[in-house]
Amino acid sequence: MGISIKRAETEALARQVAEATGVSLTDAIHNALADTLKALGLEPQAQTDRYAEIEAWLREVDARPRISDKTAAEIDAELYDEQGLPR
């Protein structure tokens, strides 16, 4: 995943922090943003935590009662014709 920094001064600051701390440019930016969140009284959310939340939500949705036993293909056949247009 990429990010484009359009302000030369911002890129220079990031490179300066990376060099001064001996970390990669990515790590310097990551650490600065995590530190800012902490200073705001927020805890940076790890991506693995977010994945766990999503998986828990999916389990919850799966546990809900189903109102139909139709497959996705059967539902699609009811909604769309042979050309893929809505019925």
C-alpha positions, 0 to 999 in steps of 0.5 A: 500500500502506498502513500504520496507525500506531496509536500517536499518539506514534509518528506524532508522532515520524515527523512531527517527523523528516519536518519536521526533515529536510524530507522526506515522512512516507513518506520519513522512515519509510523512511529511519529503517527503512533506517538501523536495518537498516544499524545492525544490519549488514543491507542494506536490500533494494530492491524491484527487487532482490527482483523480480530474484530472483523473475524468476530463480527463475521462469526456473529453474522454467521451465527444469525438465523438464516431466512432462506436456504438458497445459494448465492447462485439461486438468489442471483438467478432470481434477481438477474436475467441471462444477460446479467440485467435486473429482472 
